[in-house]
């Protein structure tokens, strides 16, 4: 084989090698780009779903809309009337307990100390076996979900979810602890979701940040009619702010105004008292009330300001249509 032919063959092989490597690198890049990584906001929204699922979605009962807020801005509005493909029987879900709980044929059940434990085994590909244990409290809410993975006869890892509930009878989860424990020398993992409830608001916090979930009541459900006068409505609104129960304060507002309450109160955290020092008003189909307030904060700091209410008469009573704090 002459030198020219050898040289051409070598050059050809180098070109093919270069093109093959380039194609592989391009494929790797494209594959990497195809791997989707959810944003912090998406993860928070998913965690909110986990909370409501743990509560058997009972937070949705008689509610029309779920508003998710992240960083003070609306992230998502969900129409709860269209959320489930099959309408939920909330009364049946509320009455459910471990005696009426629907059992699976391939599972075993054990009862002890007002709890029910479900044991079952699932099989996957590559000789993977999953041993699953679920513990329910007497009302059928999940207290522990534990899944052990085996490959053949070798133990691999355990994934568990521990749910802590409030002390009253509502069975609403207040903490979700997720753990992964490995068989080999690999660092175990743990994450915590903390949940606080206030009226129609659920505040959910985790390592991803926090999300505020606000429920708006169903207009078709029975609505209580307020018999309060405009002055009494303004007073009850003030009492709710003193008790830091913004959900109750919003019940004295129109729907438009209820969406603004949180932002108006942002500069006024940790209120312990509000005194009305007098004021004036004009009355008719629409009512305007102006008052002088003395607001007391923690550490006994006080601040005086003027406030202005505008109220309108609605089918369910007098409601605050606008509220303003004027320094």
N, C-alpha and C positions, 0 to 999 in steps of 0.2 A: 504494500500500500504506500503510495507516494506521500511526501510531506504535505502537499497542498490538500489532498483528500483527508489526511489525518487532522489537519488544522481545521478544515470545514466541519468535520464530525464533532470535534471538541467544542467549537463555537456553537454548533447546533444543540449539543447537550447542555451547555451552559444556559442558552436561551430558554430551552424547555424547563430546566431546573428553576430559573428565575420566574418564569410565568407560573409554574406550579406553586412556588412559595407565595407569590403575589396573590394567586387565587385563594390559597389557604388562609392567608392573612385577611383578605377581603371577606371571606366566608366567616372567619372568627369575629371580625368587626361587626358584620351584619347580624350574626347570631347574638352577640353581646347587646347590640342595639335593640334586638327583638325582646330581650328579657325585660319585662316591665317592672319597675320599682314604684310602688304607690307612694304618694306624697303624704306628709304628716297629716294634712287635713282629711285625706281619704282614710287613713288609718284611724283617726279620731272618730270619723263617721261610722266606720266598721265597729269600733269599740262600743259606740252608742247602741248599735244594733245588738251586740252581744249582751249588753245590759238589759235591754227590753225583752230579748228572747229569754234570758234567765228569769225574768219576771213574768213569763208566759204571755207577754205583750199586754198585760192587764192595764198598763199605763195608758194604752190607747182607748180604753173603754170610754164611750161618750165624748170622744175627742174628734175634731174634724181635721185639724192641721197640726203637723209637727214642724217647728221651725228650729233648724240647727244654726247656732251662732258660734263662730270661731274668731277670737280676737276682736270682739265687739261688732263684727259684720256678719250679715246673714250669709251662710254658706249654702244652705239648701232648705227648700220648703217642700214638705211631703203631704200630699192629699191622702189622709188615712182612710177615706171612703173607698179609695181604689187600691189600697195597699195589699189586701188579701184577695186571692182569687175566689175563695169560699168564705162567706161571712162567718165570723166567729160567734159562738154561743157563749157570751161572757158569763152569764149566770151559771152555766154548766162548768166552766173553767174555774170560777170562784168556789164552787161547791166541791170540786174534785179533791179527793184525798187518796192515800195509798190503798184504801180498800176498794175504791172504784177505778183506780188507775188501770189503763189498758195495758195488758201484759203481752210480751212477745213469746211465741211458741218455742223459739230456740234458746231461751234464756232461763236461768234458775233464779228463784227469789227467796230471800231470807228476811225475817222481821225481828227487830230487837229495839227496845227503848224508843218506841214511836217513830222508828225509821224503817225504810225498806231498802234492801240492797239487791241490785240486779247484777248477775254475772253471766257473761256470754263470751264466746270466742269467734273471731273472724279470721278468715284465711285469705292471703293475697298471693301474688305471683312471687317467683324466686324463693319459694319455701318460707315466706313470711307469715308469722302467726301473731295475732293481736288478742291479748286477754284483757277484757274491758270490764271494769267495775263501776257502777253508778249507785250512789247512795242518795236517797230522797228523804226529805223530812215528812212529817205526817200530812202536810198539805200537798205533797207531790212536787215540791220544788227541789232542784238538784243542789245537794250540799257538797258532794264530791264526784268528780268524773276522772277516772284513772285508766290509762291505756298503757299496757306493757307490750313491748315489741320483742319478738324472738325471730331469729333467722336459723331455721332448723332447730337444734336443741340449744343454741347459744343465745343468751339474753343480750339484748342490744341497748334498750333505754326505756324509761318510763316518762310519759307525759301526763300531767295531772292539772286539774282545775279545781280550786277550792273556793266555794262561795260562802260569804258571811252575810247574814241577813239582820235587819233591824229587829228590835226587841218587841215591837207591837205585833198585831195579828195581820198586818198587811203583806208580810213576806216579800218585802222589796230588798233586793241585794244592795249592800253598802260597800262591799269589797270583793273583788275577783282577783285571786292569786293564781298565776299560771307558772308551772314549774316543768323543767325538763331535766331529768337526772340520767346521766350516762353511765354505762358499765365500765368503760375504759377511762384512762386518765385524760378526761376532757372536761373543761370547766362547765359546771352545771349552770342552768339559766333560770332566772326568775323575773317576772314582771307583775306589776300590781295596777289594777284599775280601781280608783276610789270614787264613790258615788255619794252625792248629797241631794236630798229632796227638800223642796220648799214649794208647797201648794202645787201649781202647774208647771214648775220648773225643776229640771233635773240637771245637776252640774256634774260632769264626768271628767276626771283628771287621770293622766298617766304620764309615762316618760315621753309621750308624743306631744304633750301640752294639755289643754283643757277645751272642752266643748260644752256649751250651754244649750240644753234642749228645752224648748218652751212649747207647751201644748195649748192649743186654742180649742175651746169647747164646741161641741156639736150644736149648731143652731136649731136642729130639729128635735133635740132632746128637751126635756122639761126645763125651762129656765125660770129661776126664781125672780119674782117681781119686787124690786126695791120700793119700799114705802117711805124712804128717807126724803127729807126736804133737801133743797140745794145746799143749805148751810150744814146740815147733818152729813151729807155726802162728802163735803170738803173736810169735815172733822174726822170722819171715819177713814178717809184717805190719809190724813195726817197721823192718826193712831196707828195705821198699818205701817207707815214709814218708821215710826218710833220703835215698833216691834221688829223692824227689818223684815217684814213679810210683804215683799213687793208683789207677790202673786195675788194677795188679797187686795192690795192697793189697785192693781189693774182691774179687778172686778168692778170697781167704781168708775171705770173709764170706758169710753167708746173704744171700739176695736182699733181705730186709727191712733188714738192716744196711748193705748196699752203698749203699742210697739215702741213708743218713745220714752217710756218711763225709765228704763235701765240707763239710757244715755244721759238723761237729765240728772240722774242721781249719782253718776260716776264721780263727780268732784266732791261728793258728800258721803264718804264711807264711815262706818262705825258710829252712826247716830244713836244716841242714848235717850234724847228727849227733844221735843219741839213744843215751845209755848207760843200760843197765839196772843199777841199783845194788842189785838184790836184791828179794826179795818172798816171797809165800806163795801157797798154792793149796789148793783142795779138789777131789777127783777122784771121778767116778762117771759116771752116764749124762749128766749135765751137769757141766761143769768151770768152776770160777771161779779166775781167776788175778789176783792183785794185785801190782803192781810199783811200785818207785820209779824214776822216770826223771829224767835230767838232759838237757834239750834245749838244743842249741847252735844259734844262729841266725847269720846273716851278721853280720860285724863282731865275731864271737866273743862275742856276748852269750849268757848261759846262764840257764836257768830250771829249777828243780826242781819236780816235781809227782808226784802219785800217779795211777796208771791202774788200771782194773779191766776185765778181760775176762770174758765168759761165753761158753763154747763148747758147741756141740751136735754130736752125731755124725749125719752125713747119709750117704746112699748113696755120695756122692763124697768122703767123708772128714770130718775135723773142720773145722768152720767157726765163725767168730766171730759170735755172735748179738747181742751187745751190747758196746760199748766206750765207756768214759767217762774223760775226763781231769779229775782233781780237783786243784784248786790248793791 
